[in-house]
Amino acid sequence: MALVDPDDFTDKEVARVYIAGRLSEAKRVEQTLSENSIDYMVDAEPFEVRLLGILPMQYEGLAFYVLSGQADFCRDLLQRAQLVTGLVEEEFQ
């Protein structure tokens, strides 16, 4: 199980679990999810950080999506792998 085509997730509920701002970080997320047999999709997505805590800076990152039923498990996996900077907490719609 690994990176899947977005069409494979059509008509399925997905959840964003991580936004990687660096390529090395994205590779670690991919490795962690793949090693644990998690299907995921990746999409380019803007994200914002604050420079010196006040000035908003816009960047492009890679967002990782998994099936909603696996989201909590994946967040826990990523946290245990010390991938916390881009961890996306549960989103309520």
N, C-alpha and C positions, 0 to 999 in steps of 0.2 A: 504494500500500500504506500502511496506517495502522492506526489503532485498530480492532480486530476484536471481535466478540461472543465471549464466553467459549465459547459453543457451537461456534464455529469451531475451537477448539483441543481439542475433545473427542476422546479416543482418540489424542491426539498428546502426545509428551513435550515439556514446556515447562520453562524455567529462569527463575528470578528473576534479573534483572540489575541492578536499581536500586530503591532505596526513597527517594522524594522526601519531604522533610519540609515543604517550602514550595511554594505554588502556582507561584511564578515558576520554581522549580527543575523542577517537573513539566512545565511548559510547554516549558522548554529540552530536557528529555529527549524529549518528544513530537516537537518540531521536529527534533531530531537523528535520531531513528529514522525519522520520515516522510521526511525529505530523502534518506535512504539506502534507501528502499523496503523497510523492515522492517515486517512485520506484528507487532503487539504487543497485549497486553491489559493492562488496569489493574485493580487490586483494592485496596480499602482494607485496610490492614494495620497492626497496632501495631508500634512499634519503640522501642528504648530508647537513651537517651543518658545520659551521666554528667555531672552538674553538678559543677563543680570537680574532675572526675576521680574522684569517690567516690560521690556521691548519685545513684542511678538514677532517671531521670525517664521516664515512659511517655508516648508521643505516638502519634497516628494519622497515618499517611503513605500515600502512594500507591505501591504496588509495581508494577513493570513486568515483564512476563513475555514472553518470546519463545520461538520453537521452539528446542529444545536444540541443534540443529545450528548455529544462528546465534549462540548465546550468547557464545562467545569473541570473535567478530567484533564483536558489539554492545558488549561490555565495552571493547574496544579503541576503538571509535568514541566512546563516552561519555568515556573517559579523555582522548582527544585533544581533545574538546570542553570539557575541564577540568571535567567533571562527575564528581567523585571522592568527594564527601562521602558519598553514599548508594550508591556502587558495591558490589555484592554479588559477592564472589569466588565461584569455582566451589564448588558445594555437593555434597558426597559423600553418597550415600544408602545 
